[in-house]
Amino acid sequence: MSENPPHAHPGDDPDGPSWTRAVQVLQDAAPLTIPEGASAMTIRVEWEPGDPGTPPHRHSGPAFGYVLRGAVRFELEGEAERIVEAGGTFWEPGGDVIHYQDGNALADTRTEFVVTMMCAPGKPMLELVEAEELRQRARLRAPRPAG
């Protein structure tokens, strides 16, 4: 952690008032681009064991998630696939970035997460990406894990 964080958060001072000690910062994302006139939507997603999740898609604005139980296989365009376990967070900037994976990383238990998304006016919350576009942008996807 840097000596001069970009901004202070409740919970940063262990000797502060009780209301500040009750807070634990789980995620601090910057910079953000929120579409003008955006609305926010919070949803809960529950995947059955091994469910691959939503096909490749994008959101019109940023999205912020928290894994309640299980583990999410998470992959954004240009980033390596990773596993986000219960108690972990994820975010994506939205816009043109493709979200390749958000499925259950576990074969034997359900995974559940909550995500808040900023949606541009007149745009769907989620837009699937066609196979042709995936082929055209394949060079932007991070190398796939072996196996």
C-alpha positions as CSV (number, residue, x, y, z in Angstrom):
1,M,0.0,0.0,0.0
2,S,1.4,3.4,-0.9
3,E,2.1,6.0,1.9
4,N,-0.2,8.5,0.3
5,P,-3.4,6.7,-0.9
6,P,-5.4,8.6,-3.5
7,H,-8.1,9.3,-0.9
8,A,-8.8,8.3,2.7
9,H,-11.6,5.8,3.5
10,P,-13.5,5.0,6.6
11,G,-11.7,2.2,8.3
12,D,-8.2,3.6,7.5
13,D,-7.7,4.8,11.1
14,P,-7.8,2.0,13.7
15,D,-8.1,4.5,16.5
16,G,-11.0,6.4,14.8
17,P,-14.6,6.5,16.0
18,S,-16.5,3.2,16.0
19,W,-18.5,4.1,12.8
20,T,-15.2,4.3,10.9
21,R,-13.7,1.1,12.4
22,A,-16.9,-0.8,11.3
23,V,-16.0,-0.2,7.6
24,Q,-13.7,-2.5,5.6
25,V,-12.8,-1.2,2.1
26,L,-13.1,-4.2,-0.3
27,Q,-12.5,-2.4,-3.6
28,D,-11.3,1.0,-4.8
29,A,-11.5,1.4,-8.6
30,A,-10.2,4.3,-10.6
31,P,-10.4,6.0,-13.0
32,L,-14.1,5.5,-13.8
33,T,-16.1,6.5,-16.9
34,I,-19.8,6.6,-16.1
35,P,-22.0,7.3,-19.1
36,E,-24.0,10.6,-18.8
37,G,-27.5,9.9,-17.5
38,A,-26.6,6.4,-16.4
39,S,-28.7,4.3,-14.2
40,A,-27.5,1.7,-11.7
41,M,-28.7,-1.8,-11.3
42,T,-27.7,-4.3,-8.7
43,I,-28.3,-8.0,-9.3
44,R,-27.6,-11.3,-7.6
45,V,-26.3,-14.2,-9.7
46,E,-26.3,-17.8,-8.6
47,W,-24.5,-20.4,-10.9
48,E,-25.0,-24.1,-10.5
49,P,-21.8,-26.2,-10.1
50,G,-19.6,-26.0,-13.2
51,D,-21.9,-23.5,-15.0
52,P,-19.7,-21.6,-17.5
53,G,-21.8,-18.4,-17.0
54,T,-22.7,-15.7,-19.4
55,P,-21.3,-16.0,-23.0
56,P,-18.8,-13.2,-23.9
57,H,-20.5,-9.9,-23.4
58,R,-20.0,-6.2,-22.5
59,H,-21.7,-3.6,-20.4
60,S,-22.3,0.0,-21.3
61,G,-20.8,1.3,-18.1
62,P,-18.7,0.0,-15.2
63,A,-19.7,-3.0,-13.1
64,F,-18.6,-3.8,-9.5
65,G,-19.0,-7.3,-8.0
66,Y,-18.6,-9.1,-4.7
67,V,-18.5,-13.0,-4.5
68,L,-20.8,-14.2,-1.7
69,R,-20.0,-17.9,-1.9
70,G,-18.1,-20.2,-4.2
71,A,-15.6,-18.9,-6.8
72,V,-16.0,-17.0,-10.1
73,R,-13.9,-17.6,-13.1
74,F,-13.4,-14.0,-14.3
75,E,-11.8,-12.8,-17.5
76,L,-11.8,-9.4,-19.2
77,E,-10.3,-8.6,-22.5
78,G,-6.5,-8.0,-22.2
79,E,-6.3,-9.5,-18.7
80,A,-5.4,-13.0,-17.7
81,E,-8.2,-15.3,-16.5
82,R,-8.4,-15.4,-12.7
83,I,-10.5,-17.0,-9.9
84,V,-12.3,-14.7,-7.5
85,E,-13.2,-16.6,-4.3
86,A,-15.9,-15.8,-1.8
87,G,-15.2,-12.5,-0.1
88,G,-13.3,-11.2,-3.2
89,T,-14.3,-8.4,-5.5
90,F,-14.1,-7.7,-9.2
91,W,-14.8,-4.8,-11.5
92,E,-14.8,-4.0,-15.1
93,P,-14.7,-0.6,-16.9
94,G,-17.6,-1.3,-19.3
95,G,-17.8,0.3,-22.7
96,D,-16.0,-1.6,-25.5
97,V,-14.2,-4.1,-23.2
98,I,-15.3,-7.7,-23.7
99,H,-16.1,-9.7,-20.5
100,Y,-15.2,-13.3,-21.6
101,Q,-16.0,-15.2,-18.4
102,D,-18.0,-15.0,-15.2
103,G,-18.9,-18.6,-14.6
104,N,-18.7,-20.9,-11.6
105,A,-15.1,-22.1,-11.2
106,L,-16.2,-25.0,-8.9
107,A,-17.5,-28.3,-10.2
108,D,-19.1,-29.4,-6.9
109,T,-20.9,-26.4,-5.4
110,R,-22.9,-23.3,-6.3
111,T,-21.3,-19.9,-6.7
112,E,-23.2,-16.7,-5.9
113,F,-22.2,-13.1,-6.5
114,V,-23.7,-9.6,-6.4
115,V,-22.9,-7.0,-9.1
116,T,-23.8,-3.4,-9.5
117,M,-23.7,-2.1,-13.1
118,M,-24.0,1.4,-14.5
119,C,-26.1,1.4,-17.6
120,A,-26.0,4.0,-20.3
121,P,-29.5,5.4,-21.2
122,G,-31.2,3.4,-24.0
123,K,-28.6,0.6,-23.8
124,P,-29.2,-2.9,-22.5
125,M,-27.5,-3.8,-19.2
126,L,-25.7,-6.6,-21.0
127,E,-24.9,-7.1,-24.7
128,L,-23.6,-10.4,-26.1
129,V,-20.6,-10.3,-28.4
130,E,-21.0,-12.1,-31.8
131,A,-18.6,-14.8,-32.9
132,E,-17.3,-12.7,-35.8
133,E,-16.3,-9.9,-33.4
134,L,-14.6,-12.4,-31.1
135,R,-12.5,-13.6,-34.1
136,Q,-11.6,-10.1,-35.1
137,R,-10.5,-9.2,-31.6
138,A,-8.8,-12.5,-30.7
139,R,-5.4,-10.7,-30.6
140,L,-6.7,-8.6,-27.6
141,R,-7.5,-11.6,-25.4
142,A,-4.8,-12.6,-22.9
143,P,-3.1,-16.0,-23.5
144,R,-5.3,-18.9,-22.3
145,P,-4.1,-21.1,-19.4
146,A,-2.5,-24.4,-20.3
147,G,-4.6,-27.5,-19.9
